[in-house]
Amino acid sequence: MNPSRLCPRRGKTVRSLTVVAGVVVGLSAPARSAGAQLPDTYVIPRGALRIAFDPLYTNYNRLFDTDGSTFKLGTFYSTDALGSAFLPTLAESEDAIRSITGDTAFRMSAGRFTSRQDGDTRLFPLDFSLGLSSRLTLSVTVPIVTTRVQSATAIDSAGANVGWNQALTGGDSTGGGLTAITGLFMELDAAAAALEMDIAAGSFGCPGSAQCDAAGALVDRIRALAANLTRLTGASATGFVNDVARPPFAPLVNSEAGQALLAAIAAVDAELQAFGQVALTSTLPLPTGIIANGDINTILTDPVYGYDARTLDPEKAAKLSRFGDIEVGLRYAVANGDHVRAVLGARARLPTGFRDSPDDYLDVGPGDRQLDLEWTLDAAIEPGTRLGVWLGGSYTLQMSDRLTRRIAPPTAPIALASSARLVDRDLGEILAFSVHPALRLTDQFRVFVSAYYRKKTADKYTAGGTAIPELEALTASETWSFGAGMWFRADRGRRTGSLPIEAGVLYRSAFSGNGGNTPQQNSLGMSLRLFYRLWGGPPPPPAPPVDEER
C-alpha cells in the first residue's frame, strides 16, 4: 500500500504511503535478493540442469516508523476526524464555511474513520540453472507472484458535524436539494442586481451618503455569500459548476456551523428587506443525517467526486496474481572446495512484471517493471568441525523508468484523479547481507540461525526535470531480520560425481527497522532443487581386470 505514507502526531493527521501508490501501501514490489533464502554456495556441475522451486511467503500488518517504532498498516487510511485532511475536495468547502461564519478554526468531520489492513506476498519462482562448466552457471528465474491486501473500514460518527451535501444524490440525499440551492442563488443574484440598480438610480442618498455606502457593502456581502455557497455546495444558479470533484459533505443542520450558515443567510435577507428589497423565499438545505461507512467508498469510486479510484473496503481482498520481473544471471565459483566455497553472481532483473495501479489505493504490484542489475556473493566456510557459517551479500542498482503516478503530499494518501502525471522514477539502490551460523548434524543435514540486513536508499521522482518531493518521501528503508532454518543436500547415488538433491526451509522475522514506509515482515521460505544430467558427466568406472590365465 502508492503507495507512503510523518505526521507529527499520528492519529491526528492522516498519513500516506505512496504509496501509494499504489498504495497500500506503496510498498515496493516483491523481488528476490541474496537474503530471500539461504545463500546458494554451490554451482551446477558441467552439463547438469537444476530445476528449483523456492516459494517464499511474506506477511505484514505493521510498518516501521522513521524513529524505529511500529504502527498498524491501516494507519495510513485512518483518521480521528474525517474531513479535508483525508478528502482534499473538502478543503474548498471548509474554507467557504470559515469565510461565511467567521469561525477560522472550523474543521469538517464526519467522525472517526478507521481502516484495518494486512498484506501478504506469495512468490513462486521457477528457477532453471545450467552448468556451463565446472565453475560457471547460467540461471533463468520466472517468478509468479501473488500479492494481497485485506482491508476493512469503519466509521464512528460520534462528534460528527457534517452529512451528505444535499445538492448531490448519495448517502441519505436524493439530490432534491439542488433545486432549492439553485433557487437561492437566483434570488441572491436578483437581489444584488436590484440593489445595484437602485444605487445607480440615486436611491439611498447615493452617491456619498452613509446609507448609500451601506447598500454598496450589502451588495458585496451578497456576492461573497453566493461565491462561498458555490464553493461549499459545488452549485450555482445554473446548476453544478464542475462535472467532477464535487464536494460531498455539508454541515449538519443542527450543528454549530450549520446554524451559523443559516443565520448568515437570514441576516442578508433582513438587510435586503431593510433596503426595501424583496424578501428571500429560499434558504440553504442542510443534511440531517450523518455519513455512513459505505458513503466513503461511494465518494472514492464514483468519478463525479474527483477520485475515480477503487474502494478501500472491497468485498474480497485486493489481490493480484501475475508474472513478476524475470531474472537472467551468471554465477562463477571462485572457490569450490569441501571446506570453503565462494560464488560471485551477476544478474539482470528484466522489466516484465505487472505494476500496481495508481487508481488502486490497496494493491501492491507483483513487479517493478524496470531494469535492475544485481551483484551477489554467496560463501560458506565449513572447516572439518561441525560448526560453520554461510554468508550472503548483494548490491542492486535499480535503473530509471517512466510511469504514471498520482501526486499528493505524504499527509494526504487519497489523491485526486486529476493529480496523475507521467513521471520519471529512479528507485533507490539496495544493499543487503546475511550471516548464517550453521551446525552440521550429519554430512547431509545442517541447521542454521540467520541474521539479515537490508538497506534501500530513497527513490527519486521527477517531472520535466523537477523533483517531486511528495513521491520521494519515506521511500528509504532499513531493516534487521532474524530467524532459523535447516538445509539438506545429498547425492542420489553413491557413485562419484552423481547429482545431488537439495531441500530446505528458512523462517525469518523483522525485529528492527526505520523509514516510515517499511513493512515489519515475517517470511517463510522453502526450497526443493532437483538436478538432471544433460551432457558430460563423470568418466565411466574402469573395466574389471582380464584374467590372462583363461
N, C-alpha and C positions, 0 to 999 in steps of 0.2 A: 502497500500500500503504500502516483506521482508524487506516485508518488507523491519524508518530508516534514518532514514536519515542518532559549527559545522564547518561550514566553517567560516573563519574569515570574509569573505566578500561575502555575498550571492549575486548570480548573476555572480560572477567571477569564482566561483568554484562550480561544481555540487555537490549537497548534496544527501545523501541516506537515505532511510528508513530502511531498513531492519530489512522495510523491507523488506524489504524486503520484502526480503521476501516476500516474498510474499507480497508482496510488497506492493502495494502502500504503498504499503503503509503499510508494515509491521505492521500495526495496528493490535492490538490484536483481537482475535475472540470475537464476542459478547457473553456476559454472563449476566445472571440475577444477581442482587445484591439487598441488602436492600434498595438501593436508586433508583432502577429502577422504582418503583411505590410508592404510599403511603404506610407507614408501615401497616402491617397486624396485627392489635391488638386484633383480635378475634380468638379463637379456635373453632373447629367444635363441635356441640353438639354430645353427645354419640349416635352412631348408625346412624348418618347422613353422607351423601356423598355430598361434594361440588364439582361442576364442574365449573371451572373458565376459562374464556378466557380473557387474559390480553395482547393484542397486544401492541407492542412498536415500534414506528418508530423513527429512528435517522438519521440525515443527517449532513454532514460536507463538507466544501471545503477549510478550513483553519486549520492550526496547530499552537499550541503554541511553541515558540522557548524556548531555555534554559534560556533566560532572561525575559520571560513572554510576549514578543511581539508576534505578529502573522504574518504568511506568507501564501501564497497560497499553496494549496496541491500540485499542479503541479510543484512547485519549485524544488522538488527532481529530476525531469526528464526534467529540463530546463537548458540551459547554454548559455552564451553570445558567446562562442567560441566552436563550436562542434569539438572536437579533442580528444586527448589521455586521458584527464580527464574524458571523457564520455565513450569512446570506448577504453578499455585497449589494444586491439590488435594494436592500432596505436602507442603505445609507442616505439616499436622497429623501426618502420618506421621513426618516428620523430627523434629519436636518430641517425639513419643512415644518415638522411639529414644533421643534425648538423655536423656529422663527415666528410662528403664529402665537405660541403660548408664552414666549419669553423665558421658558424653562431651559436653560442651556445645559443642564445636567441630565435631561431626559434620555433614557435608553429604552428602546423597544425590547421586550422579552416575551416570548411565547412559553416560557418555562424552562425547566432543566431538561436538556436533551442528552441522552447517553447512548453510546454505541459500543457494544461488546463484540470484539473481534478476535479471531485466532486464525493463523495461517499454517500451511504446510506445503512442502515441496517433495515430490517423488521423482527421483531421477533414475531412469532405466537406460544405462548406456550399453550399447552393443559395441564391444571393442575387438578389433581384429589386428593382431600383431604378427609380423612375418620376419623371421630371422634371415637377413641378407648375408650375414657372415657370422662368425663365432662371437663377434663383438658389436655388430650393427643391427639394429632392429627398426623396421618401418611399422608405424601404427596408424590406424584409422578408427575413430570413435564416432558412432552415430547415436546421439542421446535422444531418448524420448522422454519428455518432461511433462509432468502434471503439476500445476500449481493451483492452490485452492485457498480461498479466504472465506471463512464463515463469519457472518455478521448479523446481529440483531439489534434493533434500535428501540428506544422507548422515550416517551416524553412525560414529564411530571409538570403539570400546568399550575401547580401552586405558585402564587405570586405573579402569574401571567398578566400582562396589561394590554395585549393585542389579540385580535382574532382575524378572521378572513376579510380581506378587502371586499366590500360589498359591491364594488363595480365589476368583480370577476365572478365567474362560475367555478366554484370549487369549495371544498370543505362544507360548511353549512350554508353557503351562499348560493343562490340560484342566479346571481347576476342581475337581478331585478333592480338593484340599487343604482345601476348605471343610468337609468332614465332620470331618477331624482338628482343624481350628481350632475349630469349634463344640463338639467333644468336649472340647478343652482348657478352653474357657470353662465348660462344665458341671462339669467336675472342680474347677476353681478356685472356682466358686460354692459347690459342695457342701462343699469343704474349709473355706472360710471360715465357712460356716453351721455345720458340725460343731464347729469350734473355738470359735465364739461360744457354742454350747450348752454345751460343757464349761466354759467360763469362767463362764457363768451358773449352772451346777450346783455351782460351788465348787471345781472341779479346779484344779491347778497352784498351790495355796495362795491361791486368789482369795477375797476381794479383798485387795490390799495387798502381796503378795509380789513379788519381783523376777521370778520365773518367770511370774507372772500378767501383769505388765507386758509381758514379752517376748512372751507369747502374744497379748496385745492388739495389740502392734506388728506381729506377723506377720499378723494379720487385716487391718490397714490396708495392709500391703505387698501382700497378695494382691489386695485390692480395687483398689489403684492399678495393679498389674500388669495386671489384667484390663481396666481402663479404658484404659490406654495401648496394650494389644494391640488393642483395638477401634479406637482412633484410627489405629493402624498398618495394620490389615487391612480396616477397614470392616465387620467382622463382630462378632457376639456369640453367646451361647449359643443364640439362636433364629434365627440367620441374619444377613443384611445389615441394618444399621441404617438405611440410606438407599437409595432406589431410584436415585438419581443421585449424581454426584460421588464415586464410589468411588475409593480411592487405587490407582493402577495398579502401583506399584513396591513392592518389599520388599528388604531386604538379602540379598545372596548368602550362601549357607550357609557358604562358606569365607572370607568377608570378616571383617574385624576386628569390625564391628558385628554381623554375623550370629552369630559365635561368642559375643559378649558377651550377645546376647539369649538364646541357648540356655543360657548359663551362669547367667543370672539366673533362668530358669525352673527349672533344676536346683537352684539354691540354695534356692528356695522349697520345692521338693519335699523336699529334705533336712531343712529345718527342720520341715516338717509331720510327717515321719516321726519326728523327734526328740521331737515332742509326742504321739506315739502315733497319728497320723492315717494314713489310707490313702494309699499312695504314688500319685503321678500316673502314669497309663499313656499319656497323650498329651503331645505336645510341639508346638512351632510348626513347620509345614512351610515351608521357605525355598527360594527358587529356586536352581537350579544353573546355569542358562543366562542369558546376557546379553540385552539388549534389541536387537532388530533394527530396521532403518530403517523397515520397514512398520508396526511396532508403534506408532510415534509417530502416524502418520496414523489408525490404529485408535482411539487414545485421543481424537484431536481430533474424529473423525466419529461415533463411537458415543455416543448420548445418555447411556448409563449412566455415563460418566466425567465428565459435567457440562459439557462444552464444546459439543457438538451443533453443530459447525461443519463447514466444508468443508476438504478436505485441503490440506496445504502442498506436496504433491508430486503434482499432477494429471498424468494421462497426456497431456493436452493443455494448452496454455497457458490460463490463466484469461482468458476473452475475453468482452467484451460489445459488441454492436453494436445501438445504439438511437438514437432521436432525442435530440438534446441540447436545450438551452434555446433556444426560438425567440426571435428578436430583431426588434423593430419600432422604427424610428427616423426622424428627420428630420435633414437636413443643409442648412445655409444658407451660401452663398458670400458672405463679407463683402468679398472681393477676388477678382476673376475676370479678371485681365489676362494678357497673354502672359508678363510677367516676374515678377509677384507674384500668387500665389494663396493664399487662406486660407479654410478651410471649417470652420465650427462645427457640431458634431453633438450630438444627444441621442438616446439610445435606451434602451429598456426590454428587459431580458432576462427572459423570462417563465418561470414555474415549470412547464415542460413536459417537462423532461428526466427521465432514468432514473437514480436514485441508486444508489450502491453498497450492498451488503447488509451489515448488522452481523454476519452469520453467515459471511462470507467474508473471510478474512484477506488475500487477494490482490487482489480485484477493485478497480478504480477506476471510479467511476460516470461514465457519459457526460454527466451533468448534475448541477447542484446542486439543481435543483427548488425554487428560491426566487427571489423577485424581485430583480433588480439594476437600478439606474439608473446610466447611464454618460454622461459628458460628454466630448467629444473635440474636439481641434483638430488639423487637418492643414494644413500650409502648404508652399509652395515658393517659393524666391527664386532666380530664374534671370535674371540680367542678360544683356546681349547677348553675353557671352563664352561659352566652352564650359564654364565651371565654374558650379556652382550647389549648392544644398543643399535637401533636403526634410526637413521636421520633423514629428514626430507627438507627441501627448500625450493622456493620458486620465486621468480620475478616476472610479472605480467605487465606488458606495455599495451595499453588499450588505445587503438587508433581512433581518429575522429570520424564522425559521420554526420548526417543531416536528417532531421526528423521533425515531426510536428508535436508541439507541446503547448499546453495551456499555461499561461504565465500569470502567477499571482504571488504575493508575498507569503513567506512561510507561515505567518499567523493567520492565513485565510485559505484553508485547504479546498474550499468549494469555489472553484474558479468558473467564471462565465465562459460560455462557448466562444464569445467574441474575443477572448483573450488568447485564443490559439494562434500560434505563429510557427513558421518554418524556422528552426534554429539549428545552429551548428553545435554539436556536442563533442566534447573530448573527455571521456571517462577517466577517472583517476588511475594511477598506477598502483599495483598490488604487490606487496612483499609478504611472503609467508614462510614460516619454517616450523618444523615439528621435531620432537625428540621422543623416542620410544624405547625406554629401557626394557630389555627382554630377559625372560627366564626360559632357558631351553629345557623342557621336561624330558624330551626324547630327541633323537636326531630329526624327527619329522614335525614335532609339535612344540610350539612356543606360545607363551602368554606374555602380554605387554601391559604396561601403563603408558599413557600418552599425554603429552603436553603440546599444544598447538597455538601458534601466534599468527595473527593476520592483521596487516595494516594497509589501508587504502587511502590515498590522497584525495583531495577534493576534486569533484568534476568541474569542468569549465563549460559554460554555455554562452554563446554569442549570437547576435542577430545584426547583420550588416557591420560586423566588426566591433560592435558594442557589447560589453559584458552584461549578462543578465543575472544579477546577484540573487534574485528571487529563486531561481532554479538551482543555484550553486550552494545555497545554504544547507548545512547539515548533511553534506554528501561525503565527507571524510569519516572514516571509522577505524576503530582499533578494538580487537578482542583477544582474550586469552581463554582457551578451552582446555579441559582436562577429561581424560577418560581411560578406558581399558579395552583390551581385546585379545584375540587369540588367532594363531595362524598355523595352518597345516600345509606341508609340502612333502610329497613323497613320490618316488619313481613308481611307475605302474608295472615294473618288472625288475628282475634282478640283473639283467644284462647291462654292462657298462654302456652309457650313452643313451639309455632308454629315456623316454619323455616323461616329465612329471605330471602330477595333478596338484592344484593348489586350491585352498579354500580358507576363508577366514571371516571374522566378524569384528567390528570396532564400534564402540559406543562412546560418544563424546558430548559434553555439555559446556556451554559458555558460562564462565564464572565471573568474568570482569570484562568491561569494555567502556567505550565512550564514543560520542559522535552525535547523539541526538536523534539518529535515524538508524541505529544499529540493532538488529534483532538479537535477542538473547536466545540462541538456538540450542536445541537438543538434536543430535543426529545419530542415526544408526545405519552403518554401512555393512554390507555383506559382499563376499566375493566367491565366485566359482570360476576357475580357469582350467580349460582343457586344452591339451596340445595334440597336434596331428602332424605326422611326417609327410611332407610334400615331395622332397627330394633329398639326396645325400643320406646322411646317417652314419653311424659308426661302422668301421670295417667289419666284415663277417669274421666269426671266430675261426682260428686256424683249424685246418683239417686234422683229423687224428693221424698219428704216425702209421706208416705202412709196415706190415710185418714181412720183412725181406725173406725170412726163412720159408715162407709159404711160396 
